[in-house]
Amino acid sequence: MKYCPVCEFDLRGVTTHCAICNHRVVEHCIARIKGFPNEYIAIDIEYSDNTIVEVAAVHMRDGSKIEEFQSLVRPGQTELENLNPFAMRVSGINRKMLENAPLAKDVLPHFISLVCSGHPILGHNVKGDISRTLSKCPEPKRVIYVDTLFLANVMIPEIPNRKLETLAAVLDIEECMKHRAMTDTLLAIDCYEEMKRLGDGKATDISQYVSLCRTPSKEKLSEMKPKGQPFTCDEHPLFNSFCVVSGEFGLLSRMEAQQAIVCHGGNVRAGISGKTTHLIVGCNPGCSKLADVKRRRENGQHIEVVNEDIFMEMLEIDSSKFNLHLAKGKCATCLEDCNWACR
């Protein structure tokens, strides 16, 4: 299926049409279950931007492995020549490894059959991976899933962030340094089994945890204050911006993303308005927000749609580069007068 070049993440959601270009999308049923299943299939996918570069799946039953599947996926020649350096640095996958990997047509059919096997699918922030996988299916499918990110939000609300490695550290589970598909799959399994063990002692259904765990209070977005010293780099793309955050993020929780914007001199709001300058989108953003952005763009309002990779790059930019280059009218990324078009 062709991904929308403007709102790529929208096609991951349960929707019939792309909110930006009206491209028809097969409607799949993806539902999170509330129990602690003993049999499930854990999955993880590694990406370079929109391109799948590695998949992994492990079929578990009563704590034992039934089947393991892992493979690199060779992208097309254009994608191979334009691999995302940030994603490759995180995973440790390089171009040479992918040049000798099997093609997607030889790998994805079996992976898709595992996802659509009828067993619950397990993973960390896994709904996006499921949606992306189902986008390759021409017929509607029904998939149920268990998300370790959701379990962490409910069962361990006091952890500092919702990263998989942070969850593993809190649960005292040893992790591998490289974020490969199989290592992350196995780490998600270990985290789930430990949380399942904790849950079995208190509740048979995850919904019962809602009443057992205290949810931290959320301050109003308009009243969110920066932490630490005030951010004074007025050339940063987030400085004095008005941002709306939508969807689920892999590296940050939504509140952490909102706090990061404020710490970089920006403002965060809950909904799109005439002041909105940026829509920061993670996995499965709100279709209504994307449709509102499309309508306002058509009416002349400039709103930049920023995906998670670009957002993370924005946060990692050294402010000294702005003082050196942007003060002279140059972009700190490509050193050209591109007005941030390179992003």
N, C-alpha and C positions, 0 to 999 in steps of 0.2 A: 504494500500500500504506500502511496506517495504521501510524504509528510508535508504539512503546510510550512513554507519557508519562513513565515512570519510568526506563527503561534504553534510551533512544533509540539509543545507540551499539551495543547488542547486535545490533540488526537489521541492522547493516552487515556483520556477520561471516558466515562460512559455517556456518549452523546451520539446523535445521529448525523450531525453536520458540523463541520469546522466553523467556529464562531467568526473567523476572519474571512475566509474565502468560500465558505458554504460548500466545501468538498464533502461528499457523503461518506460517512463512516459507519461500518457495520456495528450495530448495537449489541454489545455483549453484556452479560449479567455478571458483575464482580461484587461479591458480598463478603464482608468480614464476619467471621463466626465468633462467638463469645466463649466457647468452651476451651478445654485443653485436650485436643485430640492426641491419641497415642500413635496413630498412623498418619503420616503426612509426607509431602515432598518439599524439601527445602531447595530454594533456587537463588541464584544471583547472576547478574549480567554486568559485564564491564563495557563501557561505552567510550568512544571518542566522538564527542558532540552527538550527532544523531545516529552514529554508526555503531552497531554491535561488533565488538572485537573478541569477546570471550563469554562463554556460558558455562554454567555448572548446575548440577541437580543431584540431590541425594535423597533416595527413598528410605524413610525411617519407619520402623514398626516396633513399638514397645522398647525403644532405646537401642535397637540394633539396625545396622545398615542392611538394606535389601538390595539396593542398586546404586551405583555411582556413575555419573556421566559428566565429563568435562571436555571442552574443546575450545581452542582458539578459532576465530572466524576471520577468514581473509576478506577484507573489504574490497570494493572496486578500486581501480587504479587511481581515480581522482581522490577518493577518500584516503587511500594509502599514502598518497603524496602530501596530504594535508591533515595529518593526525594532530589532535589537540595535545600540545606539549604538557599542559597541566595534568590532563587525564593520564597520559603515558607515564609521567613522573610518579604519580600516585600509585599506579598499578604495577609499574616495572615492566610493562609490555613495550616492546620496541618494534620498529618497522621490519627488521630482519626476521623476527619471530613470526610476524604476520604474513610475510611473503611466502613462507613455506606452509602456511596453515590451510586447511580445507575451506572450500567456499561455503557460503551460507546455505546454498541449496542442498549441500551434503550434510550439514550439521543441524539446522533449525527444525527439520521435520520431526526428528526424534525428540528434540527438546520440547517442541510444541505438544507432542503426544503425551509427554510427562505432565506438562502444565494442565492439559485438558483431560487427564486420566480419571478425574472424579474425586481424587484424594485432596484434602485441604493442602494449600500451598503455603509454605512458611518462608519468611524472609524479613529483613530489616527494611522498613519503608518499601514493602514489596509490591504495593498496588501498581506503582508505575512500571515495574518490570513485567507484571502480568498484563497490563494494558498494552504495553509495547509488543509483547509476544502475541497477544490475541489480534493485534492489528494485521498480522500476517495471515489470519484465518478468514477465508471468504464467507464462512457460515457463522451465525451467532453461536457463542459458547457460554456456558455457565461455569464460573470458577468461584470457589470459596477459599478464603485465605485467613491465615493468622499472622499478625504483624508484631514482631518483637518491639518495634518502635511504639506502637499503641500500648503494648503490655508495660513497657518501661514508663510511659506517661502516667499510667494508672497505678501501677504497683510500686514504683520507686520515684515519686515526683520530686524528691529532694536532690537527685543527681544534677550536676552542673550543666550538662547538655545531653542531647539525645543521640550522640554518635555511637555507633556500634562498639568501637573500641573503648569508649567511656563506660558504656553499660557492662562490657566484659570486665573492666577493671573494678567496678563497683561490686560485681558478683564474684570477684577473685578468680577470674578465668584467664588463663594465659593466652595471648594472641600472637599471631604472626605479624611481622612488620609490613609485609607487602600486601596490598589490597587486591589480591587476585580473586577470581570468581569462586574457586573452590575453597580457599582459606576463609573468605567471608561467609560462604555457605556453612562451613563447619563451625565457625564462630557463632553464627546465628543459632545453629542447632544447640550448641553448648549453653548459650544464654537462655534459649527457650526452655530447655530441659531443667535448668536451675530455677527459672521462674515458675515453671510448672510444679517443681518440687515444693517451692514456697507456697504456691497457690493451693496445692492439694491439702495443705495443713490449715488453710483458712477458708477457702471457698471452692466449690466445684464449678463455678461459673464466673468468668472474669467480670461480669456486670455486678456481682456482689462486692467486688473490690471498690467500686465507686463510693459506696457508703462506708468503707473501712479506711480509705485513704483521704487525707485532707488535700484538697486542690489548692495550690498557692494562689493568692489573690493576684489579679492582673490590673495594673494601673491603666487609666485611660490613655489611649495612644497619643492624644493631643497634649497630655501632661507628662509624657515620658521625657526624662532628663538625661543628658549625657553623663557617663561615668568617667571620673578622672579629670584631667585638664581639658579646658575647652578647645575644640578643634578650630584652628584659625586659618587653614589653607583654603581661601575662597576660590581657588582654581580647581578644586576637586569636583568631579562630576556630580557628587551627592550633596555638595555644600549648597544650602538654601533650597534644596529640592523638596518637592512634596511627593512622597512615595506611598504606594499601596502595595502591600505584600499579599500574594495569593498562592495557594498550593502548599505542598509538603516538600521540605528540603532534606537532602541527605547529609550535609555537613553541619547544618545549623538547625536549631528549632526555629519556628516562625518568630517567637519572641526574641530570640537571639539575633535574627536577621533584622528585626525592627530596631532593636537596641543598637546594632552596628550602624544603621543608617543615622540614628540620632547622634551617635558618637562621632560621626563624620560630618556633622553640621547640617544634616537633613531633617525633614519633618515627616512623620508617619501619620497616615489617616486610614480609616477603615474602608472608605468607599471612594470611587472615582468622582472627581468634581472638576470644576473649571480651573482649579489651581494645580491639579495633578500633573506632574512632569515625568514620573517614572512608574511603570507597573513592573514589580519584581515578581517573576513567576517561577515556582518550583514545579513539582509533579502534580498533575491534576488541578490546575488553577480553576477558579470559578468561571464558568462559561458566560455568565451575565456580565462579569467585569471585562472579559475580552470583547464581548459584543458592544459594551459601552465605549471601550477604547476605540473600536472600529468606527462607531458612529461619530465620536468626537473628532477623530482624525479626519473624517470626511467633511466635517464642519470647520476644519482649519486649525484645531488645537493640536499642538505638538506633544505627543506622549510617547516616550521611549519604552519599548517592551524589552526587558532585560532578563535573560535566563540565569540559572544558578551559576554556571561556569563563569559567565561574564561578571556577575555580581561578586563572586569570590575574587576575581582578578581586580575588580575595583577596590575591594577592601585591602588587598595586599599591596597596592601601589604605594611607593615611598613618596611622601609629600615633598621631599627635597627635589624630586624630579620635576614637579610642577613649578617650583620656584625657579628652576634652572631653564626649563624649556617652554612651559606654557606662558611664562611672563614675556617671552619673545614671540608668542603666537604659534608655537610649535606643540604638537601632541607629544605627551610624555611616552607614548607607546611606540609610535612609528616615526616620531621626529619630523612629521610633515604637517602641512596645514590641512588636516583632514577633518577637523571639527569632530573628532572622536568617531569618524566613520569606520575606522579600523576596528572598532569594537562592535 
